[in-house]
Amino acid sequence: MRRVAGASADRSGGAELVWYVAYGSNLASGRFRSYLAGGRPTGGRRVYPGCRDPREPAQVAAVEVPGGLVFSGESAVWGGGRAYYDLAAPGVVAGRAYLLTAEQLGDVAAQEMYREPGSAFARELAGVLGEVESVRVMGPGRYETVARVGERDGVPMFTVTDVDAGDLEPSAPSAAYLWWIAAGLRESHGWDAARVAEYLSEARGVEGAWSRNELAEIASAEGPATGGHAPGARSGTAD
């Protein structure tokens, strides 16, 4: 087992530890917990089964990785565009790294694709992490590409995205989804509403659809709008 300073001793039971880097709504610990322990996040439309191993991450850290953020498609959970990590885009993506077992990361990725924890996909993904040096395409689905985005304390960092994220047609995310991302940026990076708005306004799919003032209002709200799209949320695309 790879050990990390400050991590709980033997919390993985001998399993390999990896960092999962979140860049969307999973930036927020309350939302990410639904992937680990199961449940429905506030404002969302889906109840998650949770991981086979529901324990909290051994460690959590704010990170930045090179690349860009793009919103595309239509989220069945939030309405509006989903967040994707574009490895090839210029810029920096603000992330949050969770120290998990490889099995937990496999189960998280499976739930992203509406598969069951412990499914063949979850087991395969967990099994190949040690072989991924850059990118491994596991399938054609929206979060079926595993990308290695660096190391922290000698432990590899991975995220999941779409292999063609840079070519996706942008679409505006919902206010509820943006609120969870903003909450995660406040928690992990300590940003205020203005800084969150500045960062999100530059993402493809948000740019031209939500103004900085609107984004700051969303980031300052006490909780997410319910029912997917918030009243007044606009849909559209941005270049």
Secondary structure in CASP SS format (residue, H / E / C, confidence):
PFRMAT SS
TARGET T0000
AUTHOR 0000-0000-0000
METHOD secondary structure of the structure
MODEL  1
M C 1.00
R C 1.00
R C 1.00
V C 1.00
A C 1.00
G C 1.00
A C 1.00
S C 1.00
A C 1.00
D C 1.00
R C 1.00
S C 1.00
G C 1.00
G C 1.00
A C 1.00
E C 1.00
L E 1.00
V E 1.00
W E 1.00
Y E 1.00
V E 1.00
A E 1.00
Y C 1.00
G C 1.00
S H 1.00
N H 1.00
L H 1.00
A C 1.00
S H 1.00
G H 1.00
R H 1.00
F H 1.00
R H 1.00
S H 1.00
Y H 1.00
L H 1.00
A H 1.00
G C 1.00
G E 1.00
R C 1.00
P C 1.00
T C 1.00
G C 1.00
G C 1.00
R C 1.00
R C 1.00
V C 1.00
Y E 1.00
P C 1.00
G C 1.00
C C 1.00
R C 1.00
D C 1.00
P C 1.00
R C 1.00
E C 1.00
P C 1.00
A C 1.00
Q C 1.00
V E 1.00
A E 1.00
A E 1.00
V E 1.00
E E 1.00
V E 1.00
P E 1.00
G C 1.00
G E 1.00
L E 1.00
V E 1.00
F E 1.00
S E 1.00
G C 1.00
E C 1.00
S C 1.00
A C 1.00
V C 1.00
W C 1.00
G C 1.00
G E 1.00
G C 1.00
R E 1.00
A E 1.00
Y E 1.00
Y E 1.00
D E 1.00
L C 1.00
A C 1.00
A C 1.00
P C 1.00
G C 1.00
V E 1.00
V E 1.00
A E 1.00
G E 1.00
R E 1.00
A E 1.00
Y E 1.00
L E 1.00
L E 1.00
T E 1.00
A H 1.00
E H 1.00
Q H 1.00
L H 1.00
G H 1.00
D H 1.00
V H 1.00
A H 1.00
A H 1.00
Q H 1.00
E H 1.00
M C 1.00
Y C 1.00
R C 1.00
E C 1.00
P C 1.00
G C 1.00
S C 1.00
A H 1.00
F H 1.00
A H 1.00
R H 1.00
E H 1.00
L H 1.00
A H 1.00
G H 1.00
V H 1.00
L H 1.00
G H 1.00
E H 1.00
V C 1.00
E C 1.00
S C 1.00
V E 1.00
R E 1.00
V E 1.00
M C 1.00
G C 1.00
P C 1.00
G C 1.00
R C 1.00
Y C 1.00
E C 1.00
T E 1.00
V E 1.00
A E 1.00
R E 1.00
V E 1.00
G E 1.00
E E 1.00
R E 1.00
D C 1.00
G C 1.00
V E 1.00
P E 1.00
M E 1.00
F E 1.00
T E 1.00
V E 1.00
T E 1.00
D C 1.00
V C 1.00
D C 1.00
A H 1.00
G H 1.00
D H 1.00
L C 1.00
E C 1.00
P E 1.00
S C 1.00
A C 1.00
P E 1.00
S C 1.00
A H 1.00
A H 1.00
Y H 1.00
L H 1.00
W H 1.00
W H 1.00
I H 1.00
A H 1.00
A H 1.00
G H 1.00
L H 1.00
R H 1.00
E H 1.00
S H 1.00
H H 1.00
G C 1.00
W C 1.00
D C 1.00
A H 1.00
A H 1.00
R H 1.00
V H 1.00
A H 1.00
E H 1.00
Y H 1.00
L H 1.00
S H 1.00
E C 1.00
A C 1.00
R E 1.00
G C 1.00
V C 1.00
E C 1.00
G C 1.00
A C 1.00
W C 1.00
S C 1.00
R H 1.00
N H 1.00
E H 1.00
L H 1.00
A H 1.00
E H 1.00
I H 1.00
A H 1.00
S H 1.00
A C 1.00
E C 1.00
G C 1.00
P C 1.00
A C 1.00
T C 1.00
G C 1.00
G C 1.00
H C 1.00
A C 1.00
P C 1.00
G C 1.00
A C 1.00
R C 1.00
S C 1.00
G C 1.00
T C 1.00
A C 1.00
D C 1.00
END
